[in-house]
Structure formats: C-alpha cells, structure tokens
Amino acid sequence: MGNIPKEVNERFRNATRCNSCFEGGIRVERSFIDVPQPRLIGRKYWGRKKRILLLLINPGSGSNRRDTGDETHRNLIHLFRSGQGTIESIFSHQRGDIQNWGKFVSFYCGSLGLYIDDLAIVNVAWCGTVGDKYPTRMLENCFARHTAHLIQLLDPGVILIGGIAIHVFAKDIQTVAPKARLILTPHYAHREGAAFEQKEAQRIRAELAMVD
C-alpha cells in the first residue's frame, strides 16, 4: 500500500462498495463511472508539516470526455473494490489525468501556487451522477458515511472548501477536524472571471501564509 495508512486504504475500499444513495430513494442516476471514486492523496502529503486538503463537491459525470480516461479509471476502481487492485494504481492514473480536470491545475497550482504531490483531494459526494445532480440529501448522506471519517484520518492542518455549494458543511467539517484551519474558496470551475480569481487567490494565499 506504499505510504497509505491501512485505515485510509480500508476507508477507500469500503466507500467504493457503497450504494446507499441509489438504494435509499434519492433521485439520482450513476454516471459512466458507476462506482464511488477515491480521490488522490499526494505522494508528499503525509510528510508535510502543514497538510492541505482540498474539499470539493463531486467527481463530475465525465459526460464530455472523448478519450478512454474514464473507462480506465472505472476499471481501476472496480479492481480495487474487489481486492485485486491497489489504491496506488488509481492515484497514478489520476496524476496522469489531472490536466484534463478543467481548470483544476490552473486554479490550485497556478493561481494558488500549490503542488499536487503535497495535497489530499476529497469530495463530499463520491459518486458521479448523470447531469451532475447532487441533492442535499445525497451530500449529507455521503458526508456522514464516508467523507467525515476520511477527513479525520487525513488529519489536515488546512482545509480549502471549494465552492459555495459545500461551504454549508464548514461547521460539520470543523467538528471532525477541530485543529484544522478552514478556508472558504470558490470552486475551481467558477465563472466569475480573471479579476475575481486574482482577488480571491490573493486572499487565500494570505490565509495560507498565516498557518504555521
């Protein structure tokens, strides 16, 4: 399992076996990747004095992909879920594919000056859905079942909460990570323009600089 703690690996595998939202009457439909999706933990994350976690809303439906990236990702997660694959194989694929995640790299690495290998990425909702539909019940259910515990295990010093839709989880996040500094940020795919992003990036960088 490389440098991934056993408890974290088990949390990921347990989450990939979850079907709660789709059995519980929440009106959503699975996307092409039909299984909960673990998200990347950087290779240097565990050794950082100031661990930074990026919390986002969802992994996206992948409906606009025109390559085989999602097929590969889905197969790797299925292998991991069955016990035949490793979490590292999923992370390795995500490292190679992250340039295809819209404005993710330009926002977090460009505007904020962060490094992928230093970060842990977590979604409140672990499943992609058709039409990117994420009702409140789904977000709350997934957070309670999987996300909150994973945040505790990752033990971050800073949590960047990306996007207005999940800013409402700040109080719950602070409860499970009482020592972490929470920083509210725009979603990396915001549509507010360059001036807005520059202003927000300056604010976020200043807050990050205040963390020991």
Summary of the structure (lengths in Angstrom):
residues: 212
radius of gyration: 16.3
end to end distance: 29.7
largest distance: 47.3
contacts: 642
relative contact order: 0.19
helix: 50%
strand: 11%
